[in-house]
Amino acid sequence: MLSYPATIPLSSRTLNHLAERIRGHRKQRRSRWRRLDPGRQTLLALAHLRNGDTYTRLATGFQIGIATAWRYVQDAIALLATAANDLATAMERIRRLAYAILDGTLIPIDRIADQRPYYSGKHKRHGVNVQVIADAAGRLVWASPALPGSVHDLTAARTHGIIDALSRADVMTFADMGYQGARGSVRTPFKRHRFRPKLSRRQKAVNRAHAKIRARGERAIATLKTLKILNKLRCCPRRATTIAQAILVLHHVEANRYAG
């Protein structure tokens, strides 16, 4: 089997941050000798998350067993996820924003035995629903735990308490039509319905301005999905939350913002 070198488009800040966490964790557990030092384990985990390299490819490149590669990656992801902020902590920063942008995204997964809850009728594929909050510049601020893909965006936002938290903090929030009926501080576009078949010129102008603002929120989702592992999760959907939280921490460290 042939191996090849590859680059990881992340800064040394991210490498050092994760390596220090791994080093501290090993010291706390008084771990014995490992096949890879903290720096190499960090490279292994980042190659999996950022480049989407398979465990077989990683095991060959780092000259370790496939089971060892899997264990090292899972340990690193778990360490990162523990540093992710919950919604209450994130709200301390969100309430200081000029306004927030709320949107949902579907992270595709492999088909599983109990596939019905994970099938999204909107996207016509299996996946998990993750809610994303972005700031006025379209930068990723917070990402929610994952729910089955069949869950509607508004239901997911209410389940996580996002609507109530934003309303209590009185943060003006822009969202798409999937959040119609959210009320509180959430603002959605005007929608045609049976009693209003046509929108007025003013309502159309408001919708265009609203769409321009929401488009910035797409940048946050694009940022989240720059890590290729989210192109399609090939693992148990219940692990999607841990992976999403780990990626959120990596993003904040890379951007040198909110790094815990």
N, C-alpha and C positions, 0 to 999 in steps of 0.2 A: 504494500500500500504506500502511495506517495503522500508526502506532507508538503505544505507550502506556507510561507510567511504571509501575514495579512496585516493591514493597518486598521486602527480603531479611531474614528474621527471624534475623539474626546480629549480634553486637556489633561495635563499632569495633575491638576488640582483634584479632578475626579478620582484619578488613580490613587493619589496620596490619601484622600479622604476615606475611601473604602479600605485601603490597606491598613490604615490606622485602626479602623473599627475591627478588622479581622485580627490584627495584632493584639488589641486590647481584649478581645473575646477569648483568644487562645490563652493569654496570660491569666485571665480570670478563671478559666476552667483548668489551668495548669496542664494544658494539652501537651502530649509528648510529641516526638518527632513526626513531621508530616512530609509527604512526598514533595509538596510545593510550599515555598515560603509565602508569607502574606502578599508580597508583590506579585508573584506568579499566579497565586489564586485569584487576585483581583483582575489580572489580565484575562484569565480564563473566564471569569464571570462576565466581564465587560464584553468580551468577544461573543459570548452567547447572547447577551441582551442587545447589544448595539448592532452586531452583524448578523445575528440569527444563526450562528454556526451550530451545527448539530453536536450532540455529545460524542458521537463516533469521530467526527472530524476534530473536535477538541482533544479527545483522548489521544489521537494519533499525533497531533501537533505538540502536545505537552508531554507525550510519552508516559501516559498513565492509563489506568484501566477506565473503561466506560463508566462503571459504577462509581469509581472515585471521582471522575469528572462530574457526574450527576450530583454527588454529595457535596462537592466543593461549591458548585453553582447554587444549589439550594441553600447552603449555609450563608453564602454571601447575600442572596436575595432576602433571606429572613432578617439578616442584620440591618440591611438597608430599610426594610419595611418597618422595623421597630422605630425608626427615626421619623417616620411620616407623621404629619400633623393631623389630628382629627378635625372635624368641622368647627368645634368650639374654639380651638386654638387658631385655626385659619381665619375665623371671623374677626379676630383682633386686628388682622391686617386688612381684611376685606372691608370693614366698616370705615377705613380711612381712604378708600378709593373714591374717585369722582363718581364712578358707576361701575357696575359689574356686568358681565355677560355670561349667561347660563346656557349651556347646550349639552346635548347627550350624544354619545357615539357608540357604535356597535363594534366590538372587537371580535372578529371571526374566530371560531373554534372548529375542531374536528367534530364530526358527528359521533354521538355517544349513544349508549343504550337507552337512557331516559332522555330522548332528544326533544320531546314536545315542549317542555318549558323554555328551551333555549332557541326555539325557532322564531325569528322575527318576521312577521308578515310584511312589515314595511320594507325591510331590506331583502326579503326572500332568501334568507340564509340563517345558519345557526351561529349564535354568538352570545356575548354577555354585554349588558348595558352598563356604561360608565358615564356618570354625570361630571361635567367639567365646568369650573368657574374660572373666567379670565378677567384681566383688568382692562382698562380703556385702551391700552396699547396692544392688546391681544396676547399678553404674556400669561402663561399658565400659572395659576395661583393654587388651585386645589383640584383634586380628582377624587371621586367618591369610591367606596367599595363597589364591587361588581355585583350586578343582579342578573338573573336569566334574561336572555334577549327578548322574550315575549312581553316583558314588562314595559308599559308605556312610559315615555319620558316624564310626564307629569306625575304618574304614580311613583316612579323611581325617586323623583325630587321630593315628593311628600314623604316617602318611606324613610329617606335619609334625613328628613327634617330641614332640608335646604330652604324651602319656601318660608317656613316659620322663622328660621334664623335670619334670613335676609330681611324679612318684614320687621322683626324686632329691632334689628340694627338700623332700619330705615335706609337701606342701601338701594338706590335706584338700579334695577336689574332689567336688562334687555334679553328677551328670549323669543324663539320662533313660535309658530302657531301650534306646535305640539304642547305648549304650556297654556293654552287657552283655558281660562277659568281658575288660574292659579291665584289671582287677586293679590292682595298685599302690595308690596313694592315692585312686583314683577310686571313689566310692560310687554305686551305682545302686539303684533300687527292687527289692523282691522281685517275682519274676515267677512266675506260674502255669505249670506244665508238666505233662507226662504223669505224672510220679511225684509231683506235688504239685498236684492239681486245684483245691484250695481253700487260700487263705491263712488263717493263724490271725488271731485278733483283734489280737495284738501286731504281726504283720507288716503288717496293714492300717493300724494306727496309725502305724507307722514310715513307710509309704508316703505317708500324708497329710502328715506332718511334712516328709518329703522333698520332696513336691510344692510345699509352701509356700515352701521355700527356693529350689527351681528356678524358681518363678514370678518371682523377682526377676531372674533371668538374662534373662527375656523383655524386661525393661526395656532391657537393653543392646542387644538386637537391634532393639527399637523405636527406640532412640536412633540406631543405625547407619542405619536406614531412614527417618529423618526427612528426609534429603536425597533429594529426589524422583527424582533420577537413578537410584536403585536400585529404583524401582518396576518398571522394566523397562529393561535395558541394550539399547540399539539400536546396538551396536558389536561389533567382534570380541571374542569371549569371552576371548581372551588378554590383553585390556586390562583385564579385570575386577580383576585383582590390583592394578594401579597405581591404579585408581579407589578401591578399597576402602581401600588404604593412605593415599591422600590424604584420604579422608573421616575416617579414624581420627585423623590429625594435626589436621584441622580441629576435630574433637570435643574433643580434648585442649586445644587452644588456646582454644576457646570456654569450656570448663569451667575454664581456667587450671590444668590439671593435666598433668604429664608433658610439658609443651611443650618440644620440643627446638629 
